[in-house]
């Protein structure tokens, strides 16, 4: 069975989605067994409520990361 989401790793390309705008970024560090990511100097945590990575200190619908699965 395939994973429901890609496993984050250092160097992984991601997109940061905030206020309807998107920008490209790269994962700089993976912490807490993949539940916390450092991207562009900001920390994002995996939220239990919706299963999304959201910037620390923001509500569950705040600035979030969109992980890109490797193409191949």
PDB file of N, CA, C, O and CB in Angstrom:
ATOM      1  N   UNK A   1       0.845  -1.181   0.000  1.00  0.00           N
ATOM      2  CA  UNK A   1       0.000   0.000   0.000  1.00  0.00           C
ATOM      3  C   UNK A   1       0.888   1.241   0.000  1.00  0.00           C
ATOM      4  O   UNK A   1       1.838   1.329   0.777  1.00  0.00           O
ATOM      5  CB  UNK A   1      -0.960   0.000   1.222  1.00  0.00           C
ATOM      6  N   UNK A   2       0.582   2.184  -0.859  1.00  0.00           N
ATOM      7  CA  UNK A   2       1.363   3.408  -0.980  1.00  0.00           C
ATOM      8  C   UNK A   2       1.054   4.355   0.184  1.00  0.00           C
ATOM      9  O   UNK A   2      -0.048   4.351   0.734  1.00  0.00           O
ATOM     10  CB  UNK A   2       1.077   4.100  -2.329  1.00  0.00           C
ATOM     11  N   UNK A   3       2.050   5.160   0.542  1.00  0.00           N
ATOM     12  CA  UNK A   3       1.867   6.147   1.610  1.00  0.00           C
ATOM     13  C   UNK A   3       0.880   7.218   1.169  1.00  0.00           C
ATOM     14  O   UNK A   3       0.784   7.543  -0.014  1.00  0.00           O
ATOM     15  CB  UNK A   3       3.217   6.790   2.001  1.00  0.00           C
ATOM     16  N   UNK A   4       0.148   7.761   2.136  1.00  0.00           N
ATOM     17  CA  UNK A   4      -0.844   8.782   1.800  1.00  0.00           C
ATOM     18  C   UNK A   4      -0.203  10.133   1.527  1.00  0.00           C
ATOM     19  O   UNK A   4      -0.814  10.997   0.898  1.00  0.00           O
ATOM     20  CB  UNK A   4      -1.858   8.914   2.919  1.00  0.00           C
ATOM     21  N   UNK A   5       1.026  10.320   1.998  1.00  0.00           N
ATOM     22  CA  UNK A   5       1.744  11.570   1.739  1.00  0.00           C
ATOM     23  C   UNK A   5       3.237  11.240   1.654  1.00  0.00           C
ATOM     24  O   UNK A   5       3.692  10.260   2.244  1.00  0.00           O
ATOM     25  CB  UNK A   5       1.456  12.648   2.863  1.00  0.00           C
ATOM     26  N   UNK A   6       3.993  12.055   0.924  1.00  0.00           N
ATOM     27  CA  UNK A   6       5.431  11.797   0.853  1.00  0.00           C
ATOM     28  C   UNK A   6       6.098  12.058   2.202  1.00  0.00           C
ATOM     29  O   UNK A   6       5.669  12.932   2.955  1.00  0.00           O
ATOM     30  CB  UNK A   6       6.080  12.667  -0.236  1.00  0.00           C
ATOM     31  N   UNK A   7       7.137  11.304   2.497  1.00  0.00           N
ATOM     32  CA  UNK A   7       7.900  11.476   3.721  1.00  0.00           C
ATOM     33  C   UNK A   7       8.871  12.648   3.528  1.00  0.00           C
ATOM     34  O   UNK A   7       9.692  12.611   2.611  1.00  0.00           O
ATOM     35  CB  UNK A   7       8.664  10.161   4.096  1.00  0.00           C
ATOM     36  N   UNK A   8       8.797  13.684   4.368  1.00  0.00           N
ATOM     37  CA  UNK A   8       9.681  14.843   4.189  1.00  0.00           C
ATOM     38  C   UNK A   8      11.140  14.503   4.488  1.00  0.00           C
ATOM     39  O   UNK A   8      11.433  13.675   5.350  1.00  0.00           O
ATOM     40  CB  UNK A   8       9.228  15.992   5.086  1.00  0.00           C
ATOM     41  N   UNK A   9      12.045  15.152   3.763  1.00  0.00           N
ATOM     42  CA  UNK A   9      13.488  14.959   3.963  1.00  0.00           C
ATOM     43  C   UNK A   9      14.198  16.280   3.673  1.00  0.00           C
ATOM     44  O   UNK A   9      13.665  17.148   2.982  1.00  0.00           O
ATOM     45  CB  UNK A   9      14.046  13.810   3.042  1.00  0.00           C
ATOM     46  N   UNK A  10      15.395  16.415   4.207  1.00  0.00           N
ATOM     47  CA  UNK A  10      16.185  17.631   3.981  1.00  0.00           C
ATOM     48  C   UNK A  10      16.492  17.745   2.494  1.00  0.00           C
ATOM     49  O   UNK A  10      16.936  16.785   1.865  1.00  0.00           O
ATOM     50  CB  UNK A  10      17.507  17.616   4.822  1.00  0.00           C
ATOM     51  N   UNK A  11      16.251  18.923   1.943  1.00  0.00           N
ATOM     52  CA  UNK A  11      16.463  19.162   0.525  1.00  0.00           C
ATOM     53  C   UNK A  11      15.212  18.966  -0.321  1.00  0.00           C
ATOM     54  O   UNK A  11      15.223  19.251  -1.519  1.00  0.00           O
ATOM     55  CB  UNK A  11      17.540  18.266   0.026  1.00  0.00           C
ATOM     56  N   UNK A  12      14.146  18.487   0.285  1.00  0.00           N
ATOM     57  CA  UNK A  12      12.894  18.267  -0.445  1.00  0.00           C
ATOM     58  C   UNK A  12      12.288  19.599  -0.875  1.00  0.00           C
ATOM     59  O   UNK A  12      12.256  20.556  -0.102  1.00  0.00           O
ATOM     60  CB  UNK A  12      11.888  17.480   0.423  1.00  0.00           C
ATOM     61  N   UNK A  13      11.816  19.649  -2.100  1.00  0.00           N
ATOM     62  CA  UNK A  13      11.138  20.841  -2.595  1.00  0.00           C
ATOM     63  C   UNK A  13       9.713  20.872  -2.074  1.00  0.00           C
ATOM     64  O   UNK A  13       9.007  19.865  -2.107  1.00  0.00           O
ATOM     65  CB  UNK A  13      11.153  20.885  -4.136  1.00  0.00           C
ATOM     66  N   UNK A  14       9.299  22.026  -1.596  1.00  0.00           N
ATOM     67  CA  UNK A  14       7.935  22.214  -1.092  1.00  0.00           C
ATOM     68  C   UNK A  14       7.405  23.536  -1.622  1.00  0.00           C
ATOM     69  O   UNK A  14       8.147  24.349  -2.175  1.00  0.00           O
ATOM     70  CB  UNK A  14       7.894  22.183   0.474  1.00  0.00           C
ATOM     71  N   UNK A  15       6.124  23.728  -1.443  1.00  0.00           N
ATOM     72  CA  UNK A  15       5.511  25.013  -1.767  1.00  0.00           C
ATOM     73  C   UNK A  15       4.899  25.567  -0.489  1.00  0.00           C
ATOM     74  O   UNK A  15       4.270  24.837   0.277  1.00  0.00           O
ATOM     75  CB  UNK A  15       4.432  24.871  -2.901  1.00  0.00           C
ATOM     76  N   UNK A  16       5.088  26.854  -0.265  1.00  0.00           N
ATOM     77  CA  UNK A  16       4.515  27.535   0.892  1.00  0.00           C
ATOM     78  C   UNK A  16       3.283  28.278   0.394  1.00  0.00           C
ATOM     79  O   UNK A  16       3.370  29.108  -0.510  1.00  0.00           O
ATOM     80  CB  UNK A  16       5.554  28.517   1.578  1.00  0.00           C
ATOM     81  N   UNK A  17       2.133  27.971   0.992  1.00  0.00           N
ATOM     82  CA  UNK A  17       0.867  28.571   0.573  1.00  0.00           C
ATOM     83  C   UNK A  17       0.385  29.497   1.679  1.00  0.00           C
ATOM     84  O   UNK A  17       0.098  29.052   2.791  1.00  0.00           O
ATOM     85  CB  UNK A  17      -0.204  27.477   0.252  1.00  0.00           C
ATOM     86  N   UNK A  18       0.298  30.793   1.368  1.00  0.00           N
ATOM     87  CA  UNK A  18      -0.220  31.766   2.332  1.00  0.00           C
ATOM     88  C   UNK A  18      -1.015  32.838   1.606  1.00  0.00           C
ATOM     89  O   UNK A  18      -0.560  33.410   0.615  1.00  0.00           O
ATOM     90  CB  UNK A  18       0.931  32.406   3.145  1.00  0.00           C
ATOM     91  N   UNK A  19      -2.206  33.095   2.116  1.00  0.00           N
ATOM     92  CA  UNK A  19      -3.110  34.110   1.574  1.00  0.00           C
ATOM     93  C   UNK A  19      -3.342  33.958   0.077  1.00  0.00           C
ATOM     94  O   UNK A  19      -3.434  34.953  -0.642  1.00  0.00           O
ATOM     95  CB  UNK A  19      -2.566  35.485   1.859  1.00  0.00           C
ATOM     96  N   UNK A  20      -3.435  32.731  -0.392  1.00  0.00           N
ATOM     97  CA  UNK A  20      -3.713  32.472  -1.794  1.00  0.00           C
ATOM     98  C   UNK A  20      -2.499  32.558  -2.688  1.00  0.00           C
ATOM     99  O   UNK A  20      -2.600  32.261  -3.878  1.00  0.00           O
ATOM    100  CB  UNK A  20      -4.732  33.415  -2.276  1.00  0.00           C
ATOM    101  N   UNK A  21      -1.354  32.954  -2.160  1.00  0.00           N
ATOM    102  CA  UNK A  21      -0.122  33.021  -2.934  1.00  0.00           C
ATOM    103  C   UNK A  21       0.742  31.808  -2.614  1.00  0.00           C
ATOM    104  O   UNK A  21       0.700  31.278  -1.503  1.00  0.00           O
ATOM    105  CB  UNK A  21       0.646  34.335  -2.641  1.00  0.00           C
ATOM    106  N   UNK A  22       1.525  31.374  -3.595  1.00  0.00           N
ATOM    107  CA  UNK A  22       2.386  30.228  -3.399  1.00  0.00           C
ATOM    108  C   UNK A  22       3.812  30.595  -3.766  1.00  0.00           C
ATOM    109  O   UNK A  22       4.049  31.313  -4.738  1.00  0.00           O
ATOM    110  CB  UNK A  22       1.900  29.030  -4.226  1.00  0.00           C
ATOM    111  N   UNK A  23       4.757  30.098  -2.985  1.00  0.00           N
ATOM    112  CA  UNK A  23       6.170  30.282  -3.317  1.00  0.00           C
ATOM    113  C   UNK A  23       6.893  28.969  -3.101  1.00  0.00           C
ATOM    114  O   UNK A  23       6.478  28.146  -2.285  1.00  0.00           O
ATOM    115  CB  UNK A  23       6.813  31.413  -2.463  1.00  0.00           C
ATOM    116  N   UNK A  24       7.971  28.779  -3.835  1.00  0.00           N
ATOM    117  CA  UNK A  24       8.748  27.555  -3.735  1.00  0.00           C
ATOM    118  C   UNK A  24       9.785  27.697  -2.626  1.00  0.00           C
ATOM    119  O   UNK A  24      10.312  28.784  -2.390  1.00  0.00           O
ATOM    120  CB  UNK A  24       9.428  27.224  -5.082  1.00  0.00           C
ATOM    121  N   UNK A  25      10.071  26.587  -1.949  1.00  0.00           N
ATOM    122  CA  UNK A  25      11.052  26.573  -0.867  1.00  0.00           C
ATOM    123  C   UNK A  25      11.633  25.165  -0.766  1.00  0.00           C
ATOM    124  O   UNK A  25      11.239  24.257  -1.498  1.00  0.00           O
ATOM    125  CB  UNK A  25      10.408  27.017   0.493  1.00  0.00           C
ATOM    126  N   UNK A  26      12.579  25.008   0.158  1.00  0.00           N
ATOM    127  CA  UNK A  26      13.256  23.724   0.366  1.00  0.00           C
ATOM    128  C   UNK A  26      13.281  23.427   1.860  1.00  0.00           C
ATOM    129  O   UNK A  26      13.499  24.325   2.673  1.00  0.00           O
ATOM    130  CB  UNK A  26      14.709  23.741  -0.225  1.00  0.00           C
ATOM    131  N   UNK A  27      13.057  22.167   2.220  1.00  0.00           N
ATOM    132  CA  UNK A  27      13.117  21.749   3.618  1.00  0.00           C
ATOM    133  C   UNK A  27      14.569  21.822   4.084  1.00  0.00           C
ATOM    134  O   UNK A  27      15.454  21.213   3.482  1.00  0.00           O
ATOM    135  CB  UNK A  27      12.539  20.304   3.803  1.00  0.00           C
ATOM    136  N   UNK A  28      14.808  22.571   5.159  1.00  0.00           N
ATOM    137  CA  UNK A  28      16.152  22.758   5.697  1.00  0.00           C
ATOM    138  C   UNK A  28      16.478  21.776   6.813  1.00  0.00           C
ATOM    139  O   UNK A  28      17.636  21.397   6.989  1.00  0.00           O
ATOM    140  CB  UNK A  28      16.311  24.167   6.204  1.00  0.00           C
ATOM    141  N   UNK A  29      15.458  21.358   7.572  1.00  0.00           N
ATOM    142  CA  UNK A  29      15.674  20.436   8.680  1.00  0.00           C
ATOM    143  C   UNK A  29      14.381  19.671   8.958  1.00  0.00           C
ATOM    144  O   UNK A  29      13.284  20.204   8.788  1.00  0.00           O
ATOM    145  CB  UNK A  29      16.151  21.195   9.950  1.00  0.00           C
ATOM    146  N   UNK A  30      14.522  18.430   9.383  1.00  0.00           N
ATOM    147  CA  UNK A  30      13.391  17.589   9.752  1.00  0.00           C
ATOM    148  C   UNK A  30      13.572  17.215  11.218  1.00  0.00           C
ATOM    149  O   UNK A  30      14.608  16.667  11.595  1.00  0.00           O
ATOM    150  CB  UNK A  30      13.289  16.309   8.835  1.00  0.00           C
ATOM    151  N   UNK A  31      12.581  17.504  12.037  1.00  0.00           N
ATOM    152  CA  UNK A  31      12.663  17.261  13.474  1.00  0.00           C
ATOM    153  C   UNK A  31      11.469  16.421  13.937  1.00  0.00           C
ATOM    154  O   UNK A  31      10.491  16.248  13.209  1.00  0.00           O
ATOM    155  CB  UNK A  31      12.718  18.598  14.250  1.00  0.00           C
ATOM    156  N   UNK A  32      11.573  15.912  15.151  1.00  0.00           N
ATOM    157  CA  UNK A  32      10.466  15.212  15.799  1.00  0.00           C
ATOM    158  C   UNK A  32       9.906  14.091  14.911  1.00  0.00           C
ATOM    159  O   UNK A  32       8.692  13.958  14.757  1.00  0.00           O
ATOM    160  CB  UNK A  32       9.353  16.205  16.153  1.00  0.00           C
ATOM    161  N   UNK A  33      10.803  13.293  14.334  1.00  0.00           N
ATOM    162  CA  UNK A  33      10.424  12.145  13.494  1.00  0.00           C
ATOM    163  C   UNK A  33       9.545  12.554  12.315  1.00  0.00           C
ATOM    164  O   UNK A  33       8.632  11.821  11.936  1.00  0.00           O
ATOM    165  CB  UNK A  33       9.694  11.101  14.334  1.00  0.00           C
ATOM    166  N   UNK A  34       9.817  13.721  11.737  1.00  0.00           N
ATOM    167  CA  UNK A  34       9.087  14.167  10.549  1.00  0.00           C
ATOM    168  C   UNK A  34       7.832  14.961  10.828  1.00  0.00           C
ATOM    169  O   UNK A  34       7.107  15.312   9.897  1.00  0.00           O
ATOM    170  CB  UNK A  34       8.729  13.004   9.733  1.00  0.00           C
ATOM    171  N   UNK A  35       7.555  15.255  12.100  1.00  0.00           N
ATOM    172  CA  UNK A  35       6.345  16.020  12.427  1.00  0.00           C
ATOM    173  C   UNK A  35       6.604  17.522  12.498  1.00  0.00           C
ATOM    174  O   UNK A  35       5.660  18.309  12.576  1.00  0.00           O
ATOM    175  CB  UNK A  35       5.773  15.543  13.750  1.00  0.00           C
ATOM    176  N   UNK A  36       7.875  17.925  12.471  1.00  0.00           N
ATOM    177  CA  UNK A  36       8.236  19.343  12.482  1.00  0.00           C
ATOM    178  C   UNK A  36       9.263  19.580  11.385  1.00  0.00           C
ATOM    179  O   UNK A  36      10.245  18.845  11.280  1.00  0.00           O
ATOM    180  CB  UNK A  36       8.794  19.783  13.880  1.00  0.00           C
ATOM    181  N   UNK A  37       9.038  20.604  10.568  1.00  0.00           N
ATOM    182  CA  UNK A  37       9.937  20.930   9.457  1.00  0.00           C
ATOM    183  C   UNK A  37      10.392  22.372   9.565  1.00  0.00           C
ATOM    184  O   UNK A  37       9.631  23.246   9.981  1.00  0.00           O
ATOM    185  CB  UNK A  37       9.248  20.687   8.100  1.00  0.00           C
ATOM    186  N   UNK A  38      11.639  22.614   9.187  1.00  0.00           N
ATOM    187  CA  UNK A  38      12.177  23.965   9.106  1.00  0.00           C
ATOM    188  C   UNK A  38      12.300  24.314   7.630  1.00  0.00           C
ATOM    189  O   UNK A  38      13.016  23.652   6.878  1.00  0.00           O
ATOM    190  CB  UNK A  38      13.563  24.087   9.845  1.00  0.00           C
ATOM    191  N   UNK A  39      11.591  25.362   7.228  1.00  0.00           N
ATOM    192  CA  UNK A  39      11.565  25.789   5.826  1.00  0.00           C
ATOM    193  C   UNK A  39      11.675  27.305   5.787  1.00  0.00           C
ATOM    194  O   UNK A  39      10.854  28.001   6.385  1.00  0.00           O
ATOM    195  CB  UNK A  39      10.262  25.302   5.102  1.00  0.00           C
ATOM    196  N   UNK A  40      12.673  27.821   5.095  1.00  0.00           N
ATOM    197  CA  UNK A  40      12.838  29.268   4.965  1.00  0.00           C
ATOM    198  C   UNK A  40      12.994  29.978   6.298  1.00  0.00           C
ATOM    199  O   UNK A  40      12.596  31.135   6.436  1.00  0.00           O
ATOM    200  CB  UNK A  40      11.671  29.846   4.234  1.00  0.00           C
ATOM    201  N   UNK A  41      13.565  29.300   7.275  1.00  0.00           N
ATOM    202  CA  UNK A  41      13.763  29.898   8.593  1.00  0.00           C
ATOM    203  C   UNK A  41      12.536  29.819   9.495  1.00  0.00           C
ATOM    204  O   UNK A  41      12.601  30.224  10.655  1.00  0.00           O
ATOM    205  CB  UNK A  41      14.165  31.326   8.436  1.00  0.00           C
ATOM    206  N   UNK A  42      11.417  29.304   8.983  1.00  0.00           N
ATOM    207  CA  UNK A  42      10.185  29.155   9.768  1.00  0.00           C
ATOM    208  C   UNK A  42       9.958  27.684  10.093  1.00  0.00           C
ATOM    209  O   UNK A  42      10.325  26.798   9.322  1.00  0.00           O
ATOM    210  CB  UNK A  42       8.964  29.736   9.003  1.00  0.00           C
ATOM    211  N   UNK A  43       9.350  27.444  11.240  1.00  0.00           N
ATOM    212  CA  UNK A  43       9.030  26.085  11.670  1.00  0.00           C
ATOM    213  C   UNK A  43       7.575  25.780  11.352  1.00  0.00           C
ATOM    214  O   UNK A  43       6.689  26.595  11.611  1.00  0.00           O
ATOM    215  CB  UNK A  43       9.307  25.902  13.181  1.00  0.00           C
ATOM    216  N   UNK A  44       7.334  24.601  10.788  1.00  0.00           N
ATOM    217  CA  UNK A  44       5.992  24.133  10.457  1.00  0.00           C
ATOM    218  C   UNK A  44       5.756  22.812  11.186  1.00  0.00           C
ATOM    219  O   UNK A  44       6.626  21.941  11.196  1.00  0.00           O
ATOM    220  CB  UNK A  44       5.811  23.967   8.907  1.00  0.00           C
ATOM    221  N   UNK A  45       4.584  22.666  11.791  1.00  0.00           N
ATOM    222  CA  UNK A  45       4.263  21.438  12.506  1.00  0.00           C
ATOM    223  C   UNK A  45       3.081  20.739  11.843  1.00  0.00           C
ATOM    224  O   UNK A  45       2.193  21.375  11.274  1.00  0.00           O
ATOM    225  CB  UNK A  45       3.954  21.735  13.985  1.00  0.00           C
ATOM    226  N   UNK A  46       3.098  19.421  11.934  1.00  0.00           N
ATOM    227  CA  UNK A  46       2.009  18.625  11.388  1.00  0.00           C
ATOM    228  C   UNK A  46       0.838  18.687  12.350  1.00  0.00           C
ATOM    229  O   UNK A  46       0.970  18.313  13.515  1.00  0.00           O
ATOM    230  CB  UNK A  46       2.449  17.157  11.141  1.00  0.00           C
ATOM    231  N   UNK A  47      -0.302  19.152  11.876  1.00  0.00           N
ATOM    232  CA  UNK A  47      -1.477  19.319  12.729  1.00  0.00           C
ATOM    233  C   UNK A  47      -2.328  18.057  12.715  1.00  0.00           C
ATOM    234  O   UNK A  47      -2.617  17.498  11.657  1.00  0.00           O
ATOM    235  CB  UNK A  47      -2.311  20.528  12.273  1.00  0.00           C
ATOM    236  N   UNK A  48      -2.720  17.621  13.889  1.00  0.00           N
ATOM    237  CA  UNK A  48      -3.569  16.437  14.013  1.00  0.00           C
ATOM    238  C   UNK A  48      -4.956  16.684  13.440  1.00  0.00           C
ATOM    239  O   UNK A  48      -5.585  15.770  12.907  1.00  0.00           O
ATOM    240  CB  UNK A  48      -3.678  16.015  15.473  1.00  0.00           C
ATOM    241  N   UNK A  49      -5.431  17.910  13.549  1.00  0.00           N
ATOM    242  CA  UNK A  49      -6.788  18.237  13.123  1.00  0.00           C
ATOM    243  C   UNK A  49      -7.012  18.012  11.631  1.00  0.00           C
ATOM    244  O   UNK A  49      -8.027  17.445  11.228  1.00  0.00           O
ATOM    245  CB  UNK A  49      -7.098  19.668  13.467  1.00  0.00           C
ATOM    246  N   UNK A  50      -6.050  18.465  10.807  1.00  0.00           N
ATOM    247  CA  UNK A  50      -6.254  18.372   9.363  1.00  0.00           C
ATOM    248  C   UNK A  50      -5.134  17.656   8.618  1.00  0.00           C
ATOM    249  O   UNK A  50      -5.211  17.504   7.399  1.00  0.00           O
ATOM    250  CB  UNK A  50      -6.414  19.736   8.801  1.00  0.00           C
ATOM    251  N   UNK A  51      -4.087  17.211   9.329  1.00  0.00           N
ATOM    252  CA  UNK A  51      -3.004  16.473   8.686  1.00  0.00           C
ATOM    253  C   UNK A  51      -2.137  17.322   7.780  1.00  0.00           C
ATOM    254  O   UNK A  51      -1.510  16.796   6.860  1.00  0.00           O
ATOM    255  CB  UNK A  51      -3.565  15.350   7.901  1.00  0.00           C
ATOM    256  N   UNK A  52      -2.085  18.629   8.021  1.00  0.00           N
ATOM    257  CA  UNK A  52      -1.279  19.540   7.194  1.00  0.00           C
ATOM    258  C   UNK A  52      -0.159  20.147   8.007  1.00  0.00           C
ATOM    259  O   UNK A  52      -0.265  20.286   9.226  1.00  0.00           O
ATOM    260  CB  UNK A  52      -2.152  20.652   6.594  1.00  0.00           C
ATOM    261  N   UNK A  53       0.919  20.508   7.326  1.00  0.00           N
ATOM    262  CA  UNK A  53       2.002  21.231   7.968  1.00  0.00           C
ATOM    263  C   UNK A  53       1.657  22.712   7.960  1.00  0.00           C
ATOM    264  O   UNK A  53       1.496  23.310   6.897  1.00  0.00           O
ATOM    265  CB  UNK A  53       3.362  20.965   7.258  1.00  0.00           C
ATOM    266  N   UNK A  54       1.543  23.307   9.151  1.00  0.00           N
ATOM    267  CA  UNK A  54       1.157  24.708   9.292  1.00  0.00           C
ATOM    268  C   UNK A  54       2.241  25.422  10.099  1.00  0.00           C
ATOM    269  O   UNK A  54       2.823  24.847  11.018  1.00  0.00           O
ATOM    270  CB  UNK A  54      -0.248  24.847   9.983  1.00  0.00           C
ATOM    271  N   UNK A  55       2.505  26.683   9.745  1.00  0.00           N
ATOM    272  CA  UNK A  55       3.539  27.456  10.437  1.00  0.00           C
ATOM    273  C   UNK A  55       3.223  27.541  11.930  1.00  0.00           C
ATOM    274  O   UNK A  55       2.085  27.798  12.324  1.00  0.00           O
ATOM    275  CB  UNK A  55       3.658  28.875   9.829  1.00  0.00           C
ATOM    276  N   UNK A  56       4.238  27.322  12.740  1.00  0.00           N
ATOM    277  CA  UNK A  56       4.091  27.352  14.191  1.00  0.00           C
ATOM    278  C   UNK A  56       3.560  28.705  14.644  1.00  0.00           C
ATOM    279  O   UNK A  56       4.027  29.750  14.191  1.00  0.00           O
ATOM    280  CB  UNK A  56       5.431  27.047  14.877  1.00  0.00           C
ATOM    281  N   UNK A  57       2.573  28.674  15.549  1.00  0.00           N
ATOM    282  CA  UNK A  57       1.984  29.891  16.074  1.00  0.00           C
ATOM    283  C   UNK A  57       0.771  30.379  15.313  1.00  0.00           C
ATOM    284  O   UNK A  57       0.117  31.336  15.729  1.00  0.00           O
ATOM    285  CB  UNK A  57       2.995  30.951  16.091  1.00  0.00           C
ATOM    286  N   UNK A  58       0.463  29.730  14.200  1.00  0.00           N
ATOM    287  CA  UNK A  58      -0.708  30.118  13.404  1.00  0.00           C
ATOM    288  C   UNK A  58      -1.815  29.086  13.591  1.00  0.00           C
ATOM    289  O   UNK A  58      -1.543  27.948  13.972  1.00  0.00           O
ATOM    290  CB  UNK A  58      -0.339  30.254  11.897  1.00  0.00           C
ATOM    291  N   UNK A  59      -3.074  29.481  13.322  1.00  0.00           N
ATOM    292  CA  UNK A  59      -4.175  28.520  13.430  1.00  0.00           C
ATOM    293  C   UNK A  59      -4.059  27.432  12.357  1.00  0.00           C
ATOM    294  O   UNK A  59      -3.250  27.549  11.435  1.00  0.00           O
ATOM    295  CB  UNK A  59      -5.533  29.245  13.308  1.00  0.00           C
ATOM    296  N   UNK A  60      -4.855  26.391  12.477  1.00  0.00           N
ATOM    297  CA  UNK A  60      -4.786  25.239  11.571  1.00  0.00           C
ATOM    298  C   UNK A  60      -4.988  25.617  10.105  1.00  0.00           C
ATOM    299  O   UNK A  60      -4.569  24.871   9.220  1.00  0.00           O
ATOM    300  CB  UNK A  60      -5.820  24.215  11.969  1.00  0.00           C
ATOM    301  N   UNK A  61      -5.613  26.746   9.834  1.00  0.00           N
ATOM    302  CA  UNK A  61      -5.863  27.175   8.453  1.00  0.00           C
ATOM    303  C   UNK A  61      -4.840  28.218   7.987  1.00  0.00           C
ATOM    304  O   UNK A  61      -5.020  28.825   6.931  1.00  0.00           O
ATOM    305  CB  UNK A  61      -7.281  27.745   8.327  1.00  0.00           C
ATOM    306  N   UNK A  62      -3.782  28.430   8.753  1.00  0.00           N
ATOM    307  CA  UNK A  62      -2.778  29.450   8.443  1.00  0.00           C
ATOM    308  C   UNK A  62      -1.842  29.043   7.309  1.00  0.00           C
ATOM    309  O   UNK A  62      -2.162  28.168   6.504  1.00  0.00           O
ATOM    310  CB  UNK A  62      -1.967  29.754   9.675  1.00  0.00           C
ATOM    311  N   UNK A  63      -0.692  29.686   7.259  1.00  0.00           N
ATOM    312  CA  UNK A  63       0.313  29.421   6.232  1.00  0.00           C
ATOM    313  C   UNK A  63       0.724  27.960   6.306  1.00  0.00           C
ATOM    314  O   UNK A  63       1.097  27.474   7.373  1.00  0.00           O
ATOM    315  CB  UNK A  63       1.547  30.349   6.402  1.00  0.00           C
ATOM    316  N   UNK A  64       0.659  27.251   5.176  1.00  0.00           N
ATOM    317  CA  UNK A  64       0.952  25.823   5.207  1.00  0.00           C
ATOM    318  C   UNK A  64       1.891  25.404   4.091  1.00  0.00           C
ATOM    319  O   UNK A  64       2.123  26.134   3.128  1.00  0.00           O
ATOM    320  CB  UNK A  64      -0.326  25.030   5.118  1.00  0.00           C
ATOM    321  N   UNK A  65       2.421  24.205   4.257  1.00  0.00           N
ATOM    322  CA  UNK A  65       3.325  23.628   3.269  1.00  0.00           C
ATOM    323  C   UNK A  65       2.592  22.620   2.414  1.00  0.00           C
ATOM    324  O   UNK A  65       1.742  21.876   2.904  1.00  0.00           O
ATOM    325  CB  UNK A  65       4.528  22.974   3.947  1.00  0.00           C
ATOM    326  N   UNK A  66       2.918  22.597   1.157  1.00  0.00           N
ATOM    327  CA  UNK A  66       2.428  21.567   0.251  1.00  0.00           C
ATOM    328  C   UNK A  66       3.649  20.753  -0.177  1.00  0.00           C
ATOM    329  O   UNK A  66       4.548  21.268  -0.842  1.00  0.00           O
ATOM    330  CB  UNK A  66       1.663  22.189  -0.997  1.00  0.00           C
ATOM    331  N   UNK A  67       3.669  19.499   0.206  1.00  0.00           N
ATOM    332  CA  UNK A  67       4.798  18.620  -0.123  1.00  0.00           C
ATOM    333  C   UNK A  67       4.635  18.114  -1.539  1.00  0.00           C
ATOM    334  O   UNK A  67       3.529  17.806  -1.982  1.00  0.00           O
ATOM    335  CB  UNK A  67       4.901  17.432   0.872  1.00  0.00           C
ATOM    336  N   UNK A  68       5.747  18.032  -2.238  1.00  0.00           N
ATOM    337  CA  UNK A  68       5.742  17.501  -3.605  1.00  0.00           C
ATOM    338  C   UNK A  68       6.337  16.096  -3.580  1.00  0.00           C
ATOM    339  O   UNK A  68       7.445  15.899  -3.083  1.00  0.00           O
ATOM    340  CB  UNK A  68       6.543  18.432  -4.584  1.00  0.00           C
ATOM    341  N   UNK A  69       5.613  15.136  -4.107  1.00  0.00           N
ATOM    342  CA  UNK A  69       6.142  13.787  -4.206  1.00  0.00           C
ATOM    343  C   UNK A  69       7.191  13.756  -5.308  1.00  0.00           C
ATOM    344  O   UNK A  69       7.028  14.433  -6.323  1.00  0.00           O
ATOM    345  CB  UNK A  69       5.012  12.759  -4.481  1.00  0.00           C
ATOM    346  N   UNK A  70       8.271  12.981  -5.135  1.00  0.00           N
ATOM    347  CA  UNK A  70       9.281  12.882  -6.183  1.00  0.00           C
ATOM    348  C   UNK A  70       8.693  12.258  -7.436  1.00  0.00           C
ATOM    349  O   UNK A  70       7.926  11.298  -7.373  1.00  0.00           O
ATOM    350  CB  UNK A  70      10.479  12.066  -5.700  1.00  0.00           C
ATOM    351  N   UNK A  71       9.064  12.816  -8.562  1.00  0.00           N
ATOM    352  CA  UNK A  71       8.566  12.296  -9.834  1.00  0.00           C
ATOM    353  C   UNK A  71       9.492  11.220 -10.317  1.00  0.00           C
ATOM    354  O   UNK A  71      10.707  11.300 -10.138  1.00  0.00           O
ATOM    355  CB  UNK A  71       8.433  13.408 -10.887  1.00  0.00           C
ATOM    356  N   UNK A  72       8.919  10.213 -10.929  1.00  0.00           N
ATOM    357  CA  UNK A  72       9.792   9.148 -11.393  1.00  0.00           C
ATOM    358  C   UNK A  72       9.115   8.062 -12.042  1.00  0.00           C
ATOM    359  O   UNK A  72       9.757   7.104 -12.474  1.00  0.00           O
ATOM    360  CB  UNK A  72      10.545   8.617 -10.332  1.00  0.00           C
TER     361      UNK A  72
END
